[in-house]
């Protein structure tokens, strides 16, 4: 079964399930090629036969993703932040880390204090002290956000903000979830059963 999203890389929160589908993952050095089968197109620009390519550095950190349509995401590491940029150098999202765990993601668009300005935040919380089995496995469907953390989060909040001026803002929408999972004998979380 393949889990995909029609809303970008936030599929961890709003999955769509398709039977008789799978990802074929090929690792070559610091590159991971992910081919989705069957070769269905998710947008007009998508090229189903192409892989999504994940590039990492020598420490296993994600540095670039090339989607099947050729669009690139670049990741720049600065202290406890990871800046996600497109080919034009525009910042798309900022990832914030604490204690080697991803705790917040912020994306902004539009001119601040204008009607088209939007700010979206995802907060991850209630981290355990156990090892994260998805660490640096950015290419696994549904594991993208988890892959940045050393430990496992069990709560997250998604908030959308509007800013009217420098002194007033409003939360337009908030979504909160708590995840329940157990641990195996080696201390790894058990998120569910898989065939």
C-alpha positions as CSV (number, residue, x, y, z in Angstrom):
1,X,0.0,0.0,0.0
2,X,1.3,3.5,-0.9
3,X,0.6,6.5,1.2
4,X,0.7,9.8,-0.8
5,X,-0.5,13.3,-0.3
6,X,-2.1,15.7,-2.7
7,X,-0.9,18.6,-0.4
8,X,2.9,18.5,-0.6
9,X,5.1,17.0,2.1
10,X,2.6,17.4,5.0
11,X,1.2,13.9,4.2
12,X,2.1,12.7,7.7
13,X,-1.1,14.5,8.8
14,X,-3.5,14.0,5.9
15,X,-2.7,10.7,4.2
16,X,-4.4,9.2,1.2
17,X,-4.2,5.4,0.8
18,X,-4.0,3.5,-2.4
19,X,-3.9,-0.3,-2.6
20,X,-1.6,-2.3,-4.9
21,X,1.0,0.5,-4.9
22,X,4.5,0.6,-3.5
23,X,7.8,2.5,-3.5
24,X,10.9,1.1,-4.9
25,X,13.9,2.5,-3.1
26,X,17.5,2.4,-4.5
27,X,20.4,3.7,-2.5
28,X,23.6,4.7,-4.3
29,X,26.2,6.4,-2.2
30,X,24.7,9.6,-0.8
31,X,21.7,9.5,-3.1
32,X,18.4,7.6,-2.7
33,X,16.1,7.1,-5.6
34,X,12.4,6.5,-4.9
35,X,10.3,5.1,-7.8
36,X,6.6,5.0,-7.1
37,X,4.5,2.1,-8.6
38,X,2.2,2.1,-10.3
39,X,3.4,5.2,-12.2
40,X,0.5,7.5,-11.4
41,X,0.7,11.2,-12.0
42,X,-0.2,13.6,-9.1
43,X,0.0,16.9,-11.0
44,X,0.2,18.2,-14.6
45,X,3.9,18.7,-14.4
46,X,4.7,15.4,-12.7
47,X,6.7,12.8,-14.7
48,X,5.6,9.4,-13.2
49,X,8.6,7.4,-14.6
50,X,11.1,9.7,-12.9
51,X,12.3,9.0,-9.3
52,X,12.3,11.4,-6.5
53,X,15.9,11.8,-5.5
54,X,17.2,12.5,-2.0
55,X,20.8,13.7,-1.5
56,X,22.5,13.6,1.8
57,X,25.9,14.7,3.1
58,X,28.5,12.5,4.7
59,X,26.8,12.8,8.0
60,X,23.5,11.6,6.6
61,X,21.9,15.0,6.7
62,X,19.4,15.9,3.9
63,X,20.9,18.5,1.5
64,X,18.7,18.3,-1.6
65,X,15.4,16.7,-2.9
66,X,14.6,16.6,-6.6
67,X,11.0,15.8,-7.2
68,X,9.8,13.8,-10.2
69,X,8.9,17.0,-12.0
70,X,12.5,18.3,-11.6
71,X,11.6,20.9,-8.8
72,X,14.5,21.1,-6.3
73,X,14.5,21.7,-2.5
74,X,17.8,22.7,-0.9
75,X,18.6,22.4,2.8
76,X,21.1,24.7,4.5
77,X,22.2,24.0,8.1
78,X,22.8,27.0,10.4
79,X,23.3,26.3,14.1
80,X,19.9,24.8,15.3
81,X,18.0,25.7,12.1
82,X,17.6,24.1,8.7
83,X,16.6,26.5,5.9
84,X,14.6,24.9,3.0
85,X,15.1,26.9,-0.2
86,X,14.1,26.5,-3.9
87,X,16.5,26.9,-6.8
88,X,16.0,30.7,-6.8
89,X,17.2,30.9,-3.2
90,X,13.8,31.7,-1.8
91,X,13.2,30.4,1.7
92,X,10.2,28.0,1.7
93,X,10.4,26.8,5.3
94,X,12.6,27.0,8.4
95,X,13.0,24.0,10.6
96,X,14.0,24.6,14.3
97,X,15.9,22.0,16.3
98,X,16.3,21.6,20.0
99,X,18.3,18.7,21.6
100,X,18.7,17.1,18.2
101,X,15.0,17.0,17.7
102,X,12.8,18.9,15.2
103,X,10.5,21.0,17.3
104,X,9.0,23.5,14.9
105,X,8.6,24.3,11.2
106,X,7.6,27.8,10.0
107,X,6.6,28.8,6.5
108,X,5.6,32.3,5.5
109,X,4.2,33.7,2.2
110,X,3.1,37.1,1.0
111,X,4.0,40.6,2.2
112,X,3.7,40.9,6.0
113,X,0.8,42.9,7.3
114,X,-1.0,42.6,4.0
115,X,-4.2,40.6,3.3
116,X,-2.2,37.9,1.4
117,X,0.3,37.3,4.2
118,X,0.2,33.8,5.7
119,X,2.3,32.1,8.4
120,X,2.0,28.4,9.1
121,X,3.6,26.7,12.0
122,X,4.0,23.0,13.0
123,X,5.1,22.3,16.5
124,X,6.3,18.8,17.6
125,X,6.3,17.9,21.2
126,X,6.3,15.3,24.0
127,X,9.6,13.7,22.8
128,X,10.7,10.5,24.5
129,X,14.3,9.5,25.1
130,X,14.2,6.4,22.9
131,X,15.9,6.0,19.6
132,X,14.1,7.1,16.4
133,X,14.0,4.3,13.9
134,X,13.2,6.8,11.1
135,X,16.3,9.0,11.7
136,X,17.7,10.3,8.4
137,X,15.2,8.2,6.4
138,X,13.7,11.2,4.6
139,X,12.7,9.0,1.6
140,X,10.3,6.8,3.5
141,X,6.7,7.8,2.8
142,X,5.2,9.4,6.0
143,X,8.6,9.7,7.8
144,X,9.9,13.0,6.4
145,X,9.4,15.1,9.5
146,X,10.4,12.3,11.9
147,X,13.6,11.8,10.0
148,X,15.1,15.1,11.4
149,X,14.9,14.0,15.0
150,X,17.0,11.8,17.3
151,X,13.9,10.9,19.4
152,X,10.2,10.3,18.8
153,X,7.5,12.9,19.2
154,X,4.0,11.9,20.2
155,X,2.2,15.3,19.8
156,X,2.0,17.9,17.1
157,X,0.1,21.1,16.5
158,X,-0.5,22.8,13.2
159,X,-1.5,26.5,13.3
160,X,-2.3,29.1,10.6
161,X,-1.9,32.8,11.5
162,X,-2.9,36.1,9.9
163,X,-1.1,39.3,10.9
164,X,-3.1,42.5,10.6
165,X,-0.3,44.9,11.7
166,X,2.8,44.7,13.9
167,X,0.7,44.6,17.1
168,X,-2.1,42.3,16.1
169,X,-2.4,38.8,14.8
170,X,-4.9,36.1,14.8
171,X,-4.8,32.3,14.8
172,X,-7.0,31.4,11.9
173,X,-6.9,27.6,12.4
174,X,-5.3,25.1,14.7
175,X,-5.1,21.3,14.5
176,X,-3.7,19.2,17.4
177,X,-3.1,15.5,17.6
178,X,-1.6,13.1,20.1
179,X,-0.1,9.8,18.9
180,X,-0.2,6.6,20.9
181,X,2.4,4.0,20.4
182,X,4.2,1.3,22.4
183,X,7.9,0.2,22.4
184,X,9.6,-3.0,21.5
185,X,12.2,-4.8,23.7
186,X,15.0,-2.7,22.3
187,X,13.3,0.6,23.1
188,X,12.1,1.4,19.5
189,X,8.6,2.7,19.1
190,X,6.0,0.4,17.5
191,X,3.8,2.6,15.3
192,X,1.7,-0.2,13.9
193,X,1.8,-3.6,12.1
194,X,3.1,-3.8,8.5
195,X,3.1,-6.7,6.0
